[in-house]
Amino acid sequence: MNDSTPCLNCLAHVSTPEMKAVDTRIRHVLTTRERHDRLSRYAPYPKQKAFHAAGLRHRERLFLAGNQVGKTLAGSFEMAIHLTGRYPDWWDGRRWTRPIVAWAAGITGESTRDNPQRLLLGRPGEWGTGAIPHKTLGEVSRAPAIRDLADTVRVRHVSGGYSILAFKAYEKGRDKWQGETLDLVWFDEEPPPDIYLEGLTRTNATGGCVYLTCTPLLGMTHVVGRFMQERAPDRHMTQMTIDEAAHFSPEMRARIIASYPAFERDARTKGVPMLGAGRVFPVHEEAITVDPFAIPPHWSQIGGMDFGWDHPFAAVRLAWDRDADCLYVTDVYKATQTTPVVHAERLKSWGAWLPWAWPHDGLQHEKGSGAPLAELYRSAGLNLLPMHAQFATTPDGKGGGTSVEAGLMEMLQRMQSGRLKVFRGLEDWFREFRVYHRKDGLVVKVNDDLLCATRYALMMREYGKPAATAQGFGRRLHYPPSGVA
């Protein structure tokens, strides 16, 4: 067969018996060729592509996704790309120009065979039909104890020589993970913390990397929490939901979602760690999500901000339908290690007239200038309220204060009663919402920046202003507004 071999569509109208026989043989050859080089046809979804691209700058990566969404598929094709050195034109991730030494691992020997090995090599008896092209497969040695489990595989690299891939299992314990020097480790499904750290250690000498693909059915574990709660420049997390997997039709998605028990639904379809009773907001995401719409000019709007440097600075914009007493999160912004001037320029695009609620720590003095943090944002052109966020005091003297629990309770009650909604597409906000939880009864104050900003804006909603009155809105906001004690 050469480049003049007809494609399958060209043979659709062949009629003579002789030509039909030729047609059958050609179809067989073409089908075999396609099955033996799946790598050349890999076309990732946007989230899969983002996961691959993150490897350029991040040594540790986590791909959280629902079942059958495509996380393990992405893991297998990334491994095949590095082993062969066949980097596609769209590839933005890390590259090796030489053969590599890598491990792919699962929970048990059987699960390693049935998941990462199957996707990399193909099913038993059909090796060469997985992500690693047939023509690049060298010697495959088998593991002695488990039927059809491969031990090591040699893969021809485009630069010459062979990459080496070994299959591992967490059940063998940490001792089996020591000693080797590796370029790359792929954990398929979540490993115990000691196994994860040992695998990461194997890549220290080479400056290599590790990645983990899993559905977080075990909840907010040590390894998942490492990515979601312990931020570091070398770590990156990608989350992919069933809605981002185009191989499911809307009808299929609906049936799949309905098939799972409620307590597993978010984990199995959105890659959200199961938090059970520990969730601060035990509310289904769909119940608070609305499609974006134009905010009526008479609705009040207010911004809320949470200061940060190493942990993110965060800001939200709320719109308030006073007639229905319903609040809408319409915009979000989140950034790290950026100055107040930069934040302010970005936020003024929401409207320089917009009033801003801010937390008590805005009264603290910034180390460099000695000025209060809040004053730095005022100087940069934002209309910060004169006082930090606090509950309004009623005429009988009740209320007031800055209670976090009171603010969270009001947010929850509004979510449950349909009076707090969030525009669809504000993924940074929903990422925090999905994992916001308690431990030993206390709120875990990690990865909550946008939720805090939302709480501040909610507390100070009475000081919002309609966009219709933005013209002529003074530089200084009067406190309190009319009608509020």
C-alpha positions in Angstrom: 0.0 0.0 0.0 1.3 3.5 -0.8 0.0 7.0 -0.8 -2.3 6.2 -3.8 -4.3 3.7 -1.7 -8.0 4.7 -2.0 -9.9 5.8 1.1 -12.9 3.9 2.4 -15.3 6.5 1.0 -13.9 6.1 -2.5 -14.9 2.3 -2.4 -18.5 2.8 -1.5 -19.9 2.1 -5.0 -17.7 -0.9 -6.0 -20.0 -3.5 -7.6 -18.2 -6.4 -9.4 -17.3 -9.5 -7.3 -13.6 -9.1 -8.1 -13.7 -5.5 -7.1 -15.7 -6.3 -4.0 -13.0 -8.7 -3.0 -10.4 -6.0 -3.5 -12.6 -3.6 -1.6 -12.8 -6.0 1.4 -9.0 -6.5 1.5 -8.4 -2.7 1.2 -10.9 -2.0 3.9 -9.2 -4.5 6.2 -5.8 -3.0 5.5 -7.0 0.6 6.1 -8.9 -0.4 9.3 -5.8 -2.2 10.6 -3.6 0.8 9.8 -6.0 3.1 11.7 -6.1 0.7 14.7 -2.3 0.5 14.7 -1.7 4.2 14.8 -4.3 5.8 17.0 -1.8 8.4 18.1 -1.8 10.2 14.8 -5.6 10.8 15.1 -5.7 12.0 18.7 -7.6 15.3 18.9 -8.0 16.4 22.5 -10.9 18.3 23.9 -10.0 21.8 25.2 -9.6 20.7 28.8 -7.5 17.7 27.8 -5.3 20.1 25.7 -5.0 22.5 28.7 -3.9 19.6 30.8 -1.2 18.7 28.3 -0.1 22.3 28.0 0.3 22.7 31.7 3.2 20.2 31.6 5.4 22.9 30.1 5.6 24.9 33.4 4.3 22.6 36.1 6.1 19.5 37.4 3.1 18.1 39.2 -0.3 17.9 37.5 -3.7 16.6 38.5 -6.5 15.9 36.0 -9.8 15.6 38.0 -12.7 14.4 35.9 -15.9 12.4 36.0 -16.1 8.8 34.9 -15.7 8.1 31.1 -15.1 11.8 30.4 -11.6 11.3 29.0 -9.1 11.7 31.8 -7.4 8.3 31.4 -7.5 8.6 27.6 -5.6 11.9 27.9 -3.1 10.3 30.3 -2.4 7.5 27.9 -1.9 9.6 24.8 0.4 12.0 26.7 2.5 9.0 27.8 2.6 7.7 24.2 3.6 11.1 22.9 6.6 11.4 25.3 7.7 7.7 24.8 7.7 8.1 21.0 8.8 11.7 20.7 6.0 12.2 18.2 4.8 15.6 19.2 1.8 16.8 17.2 1.6 20.3 15.7 -0.9 21.5 18.4 1.3 20.3 21.3 2.1 23.1 23.8 3.3 21.0 26.6 6.7 19.7 27.7 9.0 18.0 25.2 11.8 15.5 25.4 14.2 15.2 22.5 15.6 11.9 23.7 14.2 8.5 24.8 12.7 8.6 28.3 12.3 6.2 31.2 8.7 6.2 32.6 6.3 4.4 34.9 2.5 4.0 34.5 0.7 2.8 37.6 -2.7 1.8 38.9 -4.2 0.6 42.2 -3.7 -3.1 41.6 -2.0 -5.2 39.0 -5.4 -6.1 37.5 -6.5 -2.5 37.4 -3.2 -1.4 35.9 -3.7 -4.0 33.1 -7.3 -3.1 32.5 -6.9 0.6 32.4 -3.5 2.3 31.7 -2.0 -0.8 30.0 -5.2 -1.4 27.9 -5.2 2.2 26.7 -1.5 2.3 26.0 -1.0 -1.2 24.4 -4.5 -2.4 23.5 -6.3 -5.4 24.8 -4.5 -8.7 25.4 -3.8 -10.3 22.0 -4.2 -6.9 20.3 -1.1 -5.1 21.5 -0.2 -2.3 19.2 -3.8 -1.0 19.0 -3.6 1.4 21.9 -2.1 4.9 22.1 1.4 3.6 21.4 1.7 3.0 17.7 2.2 -0.6 16.6 5.3 0.1 14.6 7.0 1.8 17.6 6.5 -1.2 19.9 9.6 -3.1 20.7 10.1 -5.9 23.2 7.3 -6.4 25.8 8.1 -8.4 28.9 5.3 -9.9 30.9 4.8 -9.8 34.6 5.0 -13.3 36.1 2.1 -13.3 38.6 -0.9 -11.7 36.7 -2.2 -13.0 33.4 -1.7 -10.6 30.5 0.0 -7.9 32.6 3.0 -6.4 31.0 6.1 -5.6 33.1 8.2 -3.4 30.8 7.9 -2.2 27.3 10.5 -0.8 24.9 9.2 2.0 22.6 11.1 3.3 19.6 11.8 7.1 19.9 12.0 9.3 16.9 15.5 10.4 17.9 16.8 6.8 17.8 17.0 4.3 20.6 14.2 3.2 22.9 12.1 4.7 25.7 11.4 2.3 28.6 8.0 2.0 30.2 7.3 -0.1 33.2 3.9 -0.8 34.8 3.5 -0.6 38.5 0.8 -1.0 41.2 0.2 0.8 44.5 -0.7 -2.4 46.3 2.9 -3.6 46.1 3.9 -0.9 48.7 6.4 1.9 48.8 9.4 -0.4 48.8 8.7 -1.4 45.1 8.8 2.3 44.2 12.3 3.0 45.4 15.7 3.1 43.7 14.8 3.9 40.0 15.6 7.3 38.3 12.7 8.3 36.1 11.7 11.1 33.7 7.9 10.6 34.0 5.4 8.9 36.2 1.7 8.6 35.4 -0.7 7.7 38.3 -4.0 6.4 37.1 -6.5 6.9 39.9 -5.3 8.2 43.3 -2.3 6.7 45.0 -1.6 6.7 48.8 0.4 9.7 49.9 3.6 7.8 50.4 3.4 6.2 47.0 2.8 9.6 45.3 5.7 11.2 47.1 8.0 8.3 46.3 7.0 8.5 42.6 7.7 12.2 42.6 11.1 11.6 44.2 12.0 9.2 41.4 12.0 12.3 39.0 14.1 14.6 41.2 17.4 13.8 39.6 16.2 14.2 36.0 14.0 17.3 36.6 11.1 15.1 35.4 7.5 15.3 36.2 4.4 13.4 37.4 0.7 13.5 36.5 -2.3 12.0 38.1 -5.7 11.2 36.4 -8.6 10.4 38.7 -12.2 10.6 39.7 -12.2 11.9 43.3 -14.5 9.3 44.9 -12.3 9.2 48.0 -13.1 12.8 48.8 -10.6 15.6 49.9 -7.7 13.3 50.5 -4.1 14.2 51.2 -3.1 13.9 47.6 -6.1 15.8 46.1 -5.8 18.4 48.8 -2.1 18.9 47.8 -3.4 20.4 44.6 -6.6 22.0 45.8 -5.4 23.5 49.1 -1.6 23.7 49.0 -0.7 26.0 46.2 2.7 25.9 44.7 4.2 27.1 41.4 5.1 23.5 40.4 1.5 22.2 40.8 -1.4 22.5 38.4 -5.0 21.1 38.5 -7.4 20.6 35.5 -11.0 19.8 36.1 -13.3 18.4 33.4 -17.0 17.8 33.7 -19.3 15.6 31.6 -20.7 18.7 29.9 -17.2 19.2 28.3 -17.1 15.7 26.8 -18.5 16.0 23.3 -18.9 12.3 22.8 -22.0 12.4 25.0 -25.2 13.8 23.6 -27.4 15.9 25.9 -29.7 13.0 26.3 -26.9 10.6 27.2 -25.6 13.1 29.7 -29.0 13.5 31.4 -29.4 9.7 31.7 -25.9 9.2 33.0 -26.2 11.9 35.6 -29.6 10.6 36.7 -28.2 7.1 37.1 -25.8 8.0 39.9 -26.9 8.4 43.5 -27.1 12.1 44.6 -24.1 11.8 47.0 -21.8 10.5 44.1 -23.2 12.6 41.3 -20.8 15.6 41.4 -17.7 13.3 41.8 -18.7 11.0 38.9 -19.8 13.7 36.5 -17.8 16.8 37.4 -14.7 15.5 39.1 -15.6 17.2 42.4 -14.2 15.5 45.5 -16.9 13.8 47.6 -17.2 15.9 50.7 -20.5 14.5 52.0 -21.8 16.2 55.2 -18.6 18.3 55.3 -19.6 20.6 52.5 -20.4 24.2 53.6 -22.9 24.5 50.8 -24.6 21.1 50.3 -26.5 22.4 47.3 -26.5 21.0 43.8 -24.6 23.2 41.4 -27.5 23.2 38.9 -29.8 24.7 41.4 -27.9 28.0 41.6 -26.7 28.2 38.0 -28.4 30.6 35.5 -27.5 31.6 32.0 -26.1 35.1 31.8 -28.4 37.9 30.9 -28.3 41.7 30.7 -28.7 43.3 34.1 -31.7 45.6 34.2 -30.4 49.2 34.8 -32.5 49.7 37.9 -31.1 46.7 39.8 -28.5 47.6 42.4 -24.9 46.3 41.9 -22.0 46.1 44.2 -18.5 44.6 44.1 -16.8 42.5 46.8 -13.1 42.0 47.1 -10.8 39.8 49.2 -7.2 41.0 49.5 -4.3 38.7 48.7 -0.8 38.3 47.3 0.5 34.8 47.6 -3.0 33.5 47.9 -5.2 35.1 45.2 -6.7 38.5 45.3 -10.4 37.9 44.4 -13.3 40.1 43.3 -16.9 39.5 42.4 -19.7 41.6 41.1 -23.2 41.1 42.5 -26.5 42.3 41.0 -29.6 42.6 43.3 -33.1 42.3 42.2 -34.7 44.0 45.2 -38.3 43.1 44.2 -37.5 39.3 44.3 -34.7 39.8 46.9 -32.5 37.7 44.6 -28.7 38.2 44.3 -26.8 37.2 41.1 -23.0 36.7 40.9 -22.3 38.2 37.4 -18.5 38.6 37.2 -15.5 37.2 38.9 -11.8 38.1 38.9 -8.9 36.2 40.6 -5.1 36.8 40.4 -2.0 36.2 42.5 1.1 38.3 43.1 -0.3 41.4 41.4 -0.3 45.0 42.7 -3.4 47.0 43.6 -2.9 49.3 40.5 -3.2 46.3 38.2 -6.2 44.9 40.0 -7.9 48.3 39.9 -7.4 48.8 36.2 -9.0 45.4 35.5 -11.9 46.0 37.9 -12.7 49.5 36.6 -13.8 47.9 33.4 -16.9 46.7 35.4 -17.7 50.4 35.9 -15.7 53.0 37.8 -18.9 54.0 39.6 -19.3 50.5 41.2 -19.2 50.6 45.0 -16.9 48.0 46.6 -17.2 46.0 49.8 -13.9 44.9 51.5 -12.8 42.9 54.5 -11.5 44.1 57.9 -7.9 43.3 57.0 -8.1 46.2 54.5 -7.3 48.4 57.6 -3.9 46.7 57.9 -0.9 48.7 56.6 0.9 47.6 53.5 4.6 46.9 54.4 6.1 48.8 51.5 4.1 52.1 51.6 2.8 52.0 55.1 -0.7 52.9 53.9 -3.8 50.8 54.7 -4.6 48.3 52.0 -8.0 49.7 51.4 -6.5 53.2 50.8 -4.2 51.8 48.1 -7.2 50.6 46.1 -9.0 53.9 46.6 -5.9 55.7 45.3 -6.0 53.4 42.3 -9.5 54.7 41.4 -11.9 52.2 43.0 -14.9 53.3 44.9 -14.4 51.5 48.2 -17.0 51.9 50.8 -15.8 54.0 53.8 -16.2 51.1 56.2 -15.2 47.4 56.0 -17.8 44.8 55.3 -20.2 44.2 58.2 -23.8 43.4 58.8 -26.2 46.3 59.1 -27.3 47.3 62.6 -31.1 47.4 63.0 -32.8 50.3 64.9 -33.1 48.1 68.0 -29.3 47.7 68.1 -29.3 44.1 66.8 -27.1 42.8 64.0 -23.9 44.3 63.0 -20.6 42.5 63.3 -18.6 40.4 60.9 -19.5 36.9 61.8 -18.3 34.4 59.1 -20.8 31.8 60.1 -23.7 34.3 59.9 -22.6 35.2 56.4 -22.2 31.6 55.3 -25.6 30.8 56.7 -27.3 33.6 54.8 -25.5 32.5 51.6 -26.7 28.9 52.2 -30.3 29.9 53.0 -30.4 32.0 49.8 -29.1 29.2 47.7 -31.6 26.8 49.1 -34.5 29.2 48.6 -33.4 30.3 45.1 -32.3 33.8 46.1 -28.6 33.5 45.3 -27.7 32.6 41.7 -24.4 32.5 39.7 -24.0 33.1 36.1 -23.0 30.0 34.1 -19.4 30.0 32.9 -17.9 31.5 36.1 -15.7 28.4 36.5 -13.3 29.9 39.1 -16.3 30.6 41.4 -17.7 27.1 41.0 -14.4 25.4 41.6 -14.3 27.0 45.1 -18.0 26.2 45.7 -17.5 22.5 44.9 -14.8 21.9 47.5 -15.6 24.4 50.2 -15.9 22.2 53.3 -15.5 21.8 57.0 -13.2 19.7 59.1 -14.0 18.9 62.7 -16.8 21.4 62.4 -14.6 24.3 61.3 -14.6 25.9 57.8 -11.3 25.1 56.0 -10.0 28.5 55.0 -8.3 27.4 51.8 -9.3 28.1 48.2 -12.2 30.3 49.3 -11.2 33.7 47.9 -14.1 34.3 45.6 -16.6 32.9 48.1 -15.2 35.4 50.7 -15.6 38.2 48.2 -19.1 37.1 47.6 -19.9 37.1 51.3 -18.5 40.6 51.7 -20.6 41.9 48.9 -23.7 40.2 50.2 -23.2 41.7 53.7 -23.0 45.2 52.2 -25.6 44.8 49.4 -27.7 47.8 50.7 -24.9 50.1 49.6 -25.1 49.0 46.0 -26.1 51.4 43.3 -28.1 50.9 40.1 -26.1 51.4 36.9 -28.9 53.8 35.8 -27.6 56.2 38.5 -24.0 55.8 37.7 -23.8 59.1 35.8 -22.8 61.7 38.3 -22.0 59.2 41.0 -19.7 61.0 43.3 -16.2 60.0 44.2 -17.1 59.6 47.8 -19.8 57.2 48.9 -22.1 58.3 51.8 -22.4 55.9 54.7 -24.9 54.6 55.6 -27.3 54.8 52.6 -30.7 56.1 53.2 -33.1 53.8 54.9 -30.3 51.7 56.5 -29.4 52.2 60.1 
